[in-house]
Amino acid sequence: MEVRLDKNTLPKDGQDVKFQTVIDEDYGTWQEGIYNAKYESIYVSKNEIYDMWGDVVRWEPLSS
C-alpha cells in the first residue's frame, strides 16, 4: 500500500515550523526549520534537510 501526503495539511512555503523525526519522537525532542514547498522538505540548515515524505512524522507551526 502506498501512503501519500495530503498536500492540504502541509505547511505554507517559507513557514517556520517545529517538527519531529522518528528518532526525535523516541526522545521526545523537537527541531525547528523552514518549510520549502517546492521540495516538500524542511530546511534546518544548508546541509540539514528533512523530507516530508520520509523523515518527518509530525510538525506544528511556530508562533510568530
DODORO-493775 format. One record per atom (N, C-alpha, C, O): atom name; x, y, z. Coordinates in Angstrom, 3 decimals. Example, Ala and Ser with C-alpha at 12.3 -4.5 7.8 and 13.67 -1.06 7.14 Angstrom:
BEGIN
REC atom        u        v        w
REC    N   13.190   -5.690    7.800
REC   CA   12.300   -4.500    7.800
REC    C   13.200   -3.300    7.800
REC    O   14.236   -3.319    8.465
REC    N   12.850   -2.250    7.080
REC   CA   13.670   -1.060    7.140
REC    C   12.900    0.030    7.870
REC    O   13.409    1.138    8.039
This chain:
BEGIN
REC atom        u        v        w
REC    N    0.850   -1.174    0.000
REC   CA    0.000    0.000    0.000
REC    C    0.896    1.237    0.000
REC    O    1.857    1.319    0.764
REC    N    0.578    2.176   -0.845
REC   CA    1.332    3.423   -0.920
REC    C    0.655    4.478   -0.056
REC    O   -0.562    4.656   -0.112
REC    N    1.452    5.169    0.737
REC   CA    0.941    6.251    1.573
REC    C    1.280    7.559    0.879
REC    O    2.408    7.758    0.429
REC    N    0.297    8.452    0.792
REC   CA    0.519    9.744    0.148
REC    C    0.210   10.868    1.131
REC    O   -0.690   10.755    1.965
REC    N    0.972   11.952    1.018
REC   CA    0.718   13.125    1.839
REC    C   -0.525   13.852    1.344
REC    O   -0.764   13.933    0.139
REC    N   -1.306   14.371    2.260
REC   CA   -2.396   15.268    1.897
REC    C   -1.788   16.659    1.827
REC    O   -1.510   17.272    2.858
REC    N   -1.583   17.155    0.622
REC   CA   -0.888   18.427    0.445
REC    C   -1.609   19.586    1.122
REC    O   -0.997   20.622    1.381
REC    N   -2.900   19.429    1.413
REC   CA   -3.643   20.485    2.115
REC    C   -3.227   20.605    3.577
REC    O   -3.541   21.601    4.229
REC    N   -2.523   19.596    4.101
REC   CA   -2.113   19.631    5.506
REC    C   -0.657   20.056    5.683
REC    O   -0.169   20.140    6.810
REC    N    0.040   20.323    4.578
REC   CA    1.441   20.724    4.669
REC    C    1.565   22.194    5.061
REC    O    0.630   22.970    4.862
REC    N    2.714   22.579    5.616
REC   CA    2.934   23.987    5.954
REC    C    2.918   24.851    4.694
REC    O    2.980   24.342    3.575
REC    N    2.834   26.157    4.895
REC   CA    2.945   27.100    3.783
REC    C    4.419   27.272    3.429
REC    O    5.292   27.114    4.281
REC    N    4.687   27.594    2.178
REC   CA    6.057   27.803    1.740
REC    C    6.715   28.909    2.569
REC    O    6.157   29.996    2.719
REC    N    7.898   28.625    3.103
REC   CA    8.636   29.601    3.901
REC    C    8.196   29.681    5.352
REC    O    8.711   30.505    6.108
REC    N    7.260   28.849    5.751
REC   CA    6.738   28.887    7.118
REC    C    7.753   28.283    8.096
REC    O    8.362   27.250    7.818
REC    N    7.921   28.945    9.242
REC   CA    8.740   28.403   10.330
REC    C    7.935   27.333   11.044
REC    O    6.779   27.547   11.408
REC    N    8.562   26.172   11.241
REC   CA    7.869   25.053   11.875
REC    C    8.765   24.372   12.894
REC    O    9.990   24.480   12.842
REC    N    8.132   23.674   13.814
REC   CA    8.863   22.730   14.644
REC    C    8.373   21.358   14.206
REC    O    7.219   21.195   13.811
REC    N    9.267   20.369   14.280
REC   CA    8.918   19.053   13.749
REC    C    9.666   17.949   14.474
REC    O   10.634   18.192   15.194
REC    N    9.190   16.728   14.263
REC   CA    9.843   15.560   14.822
REC    C   10.094   14.535   13.720
REC    O    9.282   14.350   12.814
REC    N   11.245   13.878   13.831
REC   CA   11.545   12.706   13.018
REC    C   11.267   11.498   13.903
REC    O   10.908   11.659   15.070
REC    N   11.426   10.307   13.376
REC   CA   11.210    9.100   14.180
REC    C   12.150    9.084   15.387
REC    O   11.742    8.717   16.489
REC    N   13.392    9.476   15.180
REC   CA   14.369    9.497   16.285
REC    C   13.978   10.542   17.321
REC    O   14.037   10.275   18.521
REC    N   13.577   11.738   16.867
REC   CA   13.133   12.776   17.804
REC    C   11.947   12.285   18.626
REC    O   11.862   12.549   19.826
REC    N   11.045   11.579   17.983
REC   CA    9.852   11.068   18.656
REC    C   10.239   10.129   19.800
REC    O    9.634   10.167   20.871
REC    N   11.251    9.285   19.566
REC   CA   11.723    8.367   20.608
REC    C   12.256    9.100   21.832
REC    O   12.103    8.626   22.958
REC    N   12.886   10.264   21.614
REC   CA   13.478   11.034   22.700
REC    C   12.596   12.172   23.195
REC    O   12.935   12.837   24.175
REC    N   11.468   12.403   22.528
REC   CA   10.584   13.495   22.933
REC    C   11.137   14.867   22.608
REC    O   10.767   15.851   23.248
REC    N   12.028   14.947   21.615
REC   CA   12.625   16.227   21.240
REC    C   11.998   16.757   19.951
REC    O   11.397   16.010   19.179
REC    N   12.152   18.049   19.742
REC   CA   11.660   18.720   18.536
REC    C   12.797   19.489   17.897
REC    O   13.736   19.903   18.578
REC    N   12.714   19.681   16.595
REC   CA   13.649   20.519   15.862
REC    C   12.871   21.671   15.242
REC    O   11.644   21.625   15.163
REC    N   13.579   22.695   14.805
REC   CA   12.946   23.826   14.134
REC    C   13.577   24.024   12.772
REC    O   14.775   23.806   12.591
REC    N   12.758   24.438   11.815
REC   CA   13.259   24.680   10.475
REC    C   12.267   25.493    9.662
REC    O   11.266   25.985   10.183
REC    N   12.561   25.624    8.380
REC   CA   11.721   26.385    7.456
REC    C   11.256   25.443    6.356
REC    O   12.063   24.725    5.765
REC    N    9.967   25.445    6.083
REC   CA    9.396   24.569    5.071
REC    C    9.609   25.128    3.670
REC    O    9.389   26.315    3.430
REC    N   10.036   24.270    2.748
REC   CA   10.202   24.629    1.347
REC    C    9.197   23.804    0.547
REC    O    9.368   22.595    0.388
REC    N    8.150   24.458    0.045
REC   CA    7.071   23.767   -0.648
REC    C    7.532   23.129   -1.957
REC    O    7.049   22.058   -2.326
REC    N    8.452   23.770   -2.656
REC   CA    8.911   23.230   -3.938
REC    C    9.499   21.831   -3.766
REC    O    9.266   20.951   -4.595
REC    N   10.255   21.627   -2.700
REC   CA   10.907   20.349   -2.457
REC    C   10.206   19.515   -1.378
REC    O   10.661   18.421   -1.047
REC    N    9.109   20.026   -0.835
REC   CA    8.346   19.358    0.224
REC    C    9.283   18.862    1.323
REC    O    9.236   17.702    1.734
REC    N   10.131   19.773    1.781
REC   CA   11.141   19.459    2.787
REC    C   11.267   20.595    3.793
REC    O   10.911   21.740    3.515
REC    N   11.781   20.249    4.968
REC   CA   12.067   21.239    5.995
REC    C   13.577   21.415    6.068
REC    O   14.331   20.453    6.217
REC    N   13.995   22.674    5.958
REC   CA   15.415   23.008    5.987
REC    C   15.784   23.536    7.364
REC    O   15.222   24.523    7.840
REC    N   16.744   22.858    7.997
REC   CA   17.285   23.313    9.272
REC    C   18.515   24.170    8.988
REC    O   18.736   25.194    9.635
REC    N   19.306   23.739    8.018
REC   CA   20.477   24.480    7.543
REC    C   20.699   24.073    6.089
REC    O   19.956   23.259    5.540
REC    N   21.720   24.642    5.482
REC   CA   22.018   24.330    4.082
REC    C   22.238   22.830    3.866
REC    O   21.867   22.285    2.826
REC    N   22.835   22.178    4.843
REC   CA   23.175   20.758    4.709
REC    C   22.277   19.816    5.503
REC    O   22.453   18.599    5.443
REC    N   21.330   20.357    6.236
REC   CA   20.441   19.520    7.050
REC    C   19.004   19.726    6.577
REC    O   18.359   20.723    6.900
REC    N   18.523   18.755    5.802
REC   CA   17.221   18.852    5.153
REC    C   16.424   17.588    5.478
REC    O   16.950   16.477    5.406
REC    N   15.150   17.769    5.836
REC   CA   14.288   16.638    6.166
REC    C   13.099   16.598    5.217
REC    O   12.361   17.574    5.083
REC    N   12.927   15.464    4.568
REC   CA   11.862   15.250    3.601
REC    C   10.535   14.975    4.312
REC    O   10.478   14.162    5.235
REC    N    9.476   15.652    3.883
REC   CA    8.158   15.449    4.490
REC    C    7.618   14.049    4.213
REC    O    6.804   13.541    4.983
REC    N    8.056   13.423    3.131
REC   CA    7.566   12.094    2.748
REC    C    8.214   10.980    3.550
REC    O    7.571    9.968    3.829
REC    N    9.481   11.148    3.928
REC   CA   10.184   10.037    4.544
REC    C   10.773   10.281    5.911
REC    O   11.018    9.329    6.653
REC    N   11.010   11.545    6.268
REC   CA   11.715   11.835    7.518
REC    C   10.820   12.369    8.635
REC    O   10.998   12.010    9.799
REC    N    9.866   13.217    8.286
REC   CA    9.073   13.947    9.281
REC    C    7.834   13.145    9.660
REC    O    7.073   12.714    8.794
REC    N    7.636   12.946   10.980
REC   CA    6.443   12.226   11.432
REC    C    5.357   13.173   11.944
REC    O    4.181   12.809   11.967
REC    N    5.739   14.383   12.354
REC   CA    4.741   15.388   12.758
REC    C    5.371   16.764   12.710
REC    O    6.587   16.910   12.839
REC    N    4.537   17.770   12.524
REC   CA    5.018   19.141   12.506
REC    C    3.944   20.042   13.085
REC    O    2.762   19.698   13.106
REC    N    4.376   21.200   13.551
REC   CA    3.476   22.245   14.062
REC    C    4.035   23.595   13.638
REC    O    5.251   23.764   13.556
REC    N    3.158   24.560   13.366
REC   CA    3.663   25.894   13.045
REC    C    4.286   26.546   14.271
REC    O    3.839   26.318   15.395
REC    N    5.312   27.354   14.055
REC   CA    5.877   28.156   15.141
REC    C    5.139   29.470   15.211
REC    O    4.806   30.053   14.178
REC    N    4.882   29.937   16.392
REC   CA    4.210   31.214   16.573
REC    C    5.107   32.332   16.103
REC    O    6.325   32.283   16.270
REC    N    4.494   33.338   15.515
REC   CA    5.268   34.481   15.012
REC    C    5.587   35.440   16.123
REC    O    6.233   36.462   15.891
